[in-house]
Every structure is written in C-alpha cells, then in structure tokens.
C-alpha cells in the first residue's frame, strides 16, 4: 500500500467516509491472524487521537487498519477482502 493511499484512508476516517466499507473489512480482519495491536506506547498515543479501534495494524503490510480499511482499493495483501468489497 502506498503512503498516499494510507493518507487518503486517514482523510476518509477523519471525514467519516467509507464507513460501511470499513466495517465490512474490519469484521474480516477480526478473524485474521495477521491483525496485531500496537505496542503499549503506540496504543496510548493513537487511541488518544483516534480511539481504541485505531490501535490495530496488519502484520502483513504494517498498515494501520483504521486507515487501510477506508481506502477504496482492495489493500489486503492476503486477498481476504475480495472484489466485492470495492465500492
């Protein structure tokens, strides 16, 4: 995932765009073994700004799930979101 796409994902999160898409994708991520929580320091910093749900990232690509899930393109390196997750 490109940095510009992650930046767009954060912008979408801030503007509350692509909420339904993100919720569908994050449901899939909840069952994925590659979902990881940030370190305790990262968790404190990020959760104070973006909330508890923003403290998870993908171990495959390192992207924060809060932003990755709101990017229009299918950013899942494992292909778990599939073509039906596009909008």
Phi, psi and omega per residue, in radians:
X1 nan 2.342 -3.129
X2 -1.385 2.645 3.125
X3 -1.016 -0.656 3.136
X4 -1.135 -0.594 3.118
X5 -1.222 -0.695 3.096
X6 -1.149 -0.695 3.082
X7 -1.055 -0.715 3.085
X8 -1.115 -0.668 3.092
X9 -1.082 -0.740 3.090
X10 -1.127 -0.704 3.108
X11 -1.097 -0.739 3.105
X12 -1.093 -0.659 3.095
X13 -1.140 -0.809 -3.128
X14 -1.095 -0.629 -3.126
X15 -1.605 0.044 -3.130
X16 0.992 0.722 3.058
X17 -1.682 2.681 3.090
X18 1.096 0.561 -3.095
X19 -1.076 -0.842 -3.111
X20 -1.094 -0.736 3.090
X21 -1.037 -0.808 -3.130
X22 -1.094 -0.759 -3.129
X23 -1.089 -0.710 3.097
X24 -1.099 -0.785 -3.103
X25 -1.189 -0.729 -3.115
X26 -1.172 -0.505 3.029
X27 -1.077 -0.722 3.097
X28 -1.158 -0.735 -3.140
X29 -1.097 -0.534 -3.130
X30 -1.042 -0.457 -3.128
X31 -1.750 0.021 -3.068
X32 -1.554 2.325 3.120
X33 -1.219 -0.187 3.125
X34 -1.518 -0.079 3.094
X35 -1.298 2.194 -3.119
X36 -2.271 2.669 3.046
X37 -1.706 2.529 3.137
X38 -1.101 2.892 3.063
X39 -1.063 2.896 -3.096
X40 -1.063 -0.634 3.112
X41 -1.189 -0.805 3.108
X42 -1.069 -0.680 3.134
X43 -1.086 -0.771 3.140
X44 -1.087 -0.795 -3.094
X45 -1.170 -0.916 -3.055
X46 -1.195 -0.738 -3.099
X47 -1.173 -0.475 3.101
X48 -1.240 -0.443 -3.138
X49 -1.677 -0.807 -2.973
X50 -1.997 -0.135 -3.122
X51 1.705 2.867 -3.043
X52 -1.000 -0.679 -3.076
X53 -1.155 -0.277 -3.130
X54 -1.473 0.030 -3.043
X55 -1.584 0.179 3.138
X56 -1.919 2.628 3.103
X57 -2.461 2.915 3.116
X58 -1.610 2.182 3.128
X59 -1.234 -0.344 3.140
X60 -1.274 -0.779 -3.069
X61 -2.029 -0.263 3.137
X62 1.474 0.053 -3.091
X63 -1.385 2.511 3.041
X64 -1.208 2.285 -3.057
X65 -1.149 -0.546 3.133
X66 -1.040 -0.696 3.126
X67 -1.473 -0.779 -3.096
X68 -1.018 -0.683 -3.093
X69 -1.209 -0.266 -3.118
X70 -1.823 0.073 3.071
X71 -1.382 2.303 -3.092
X72 -1.008 -0.671 -3.124
X73 -1.258 2.721 3.058
X74 -1.307 1.773 -3.076
X75 -1.634 0.044 -3.112
X76 -1.297 2.023 3.139
X77 -1.131 -0.405 -3.137
X78 -1.579 -0.066 3.117
X79 1.252 0.373 -3.079
X80 -1.335 -0.372 -3.114
X81 -1.416 -0.501 3.061
X82 1.130 2.969 -3.084
X83 -1.171 -0.358 3.140
X84 -1.291 -0.165 -3.119
X85 -1.538 -0.097 3.088
X86 -1.215 2.723 3.036
X87 -2.017 nan nan
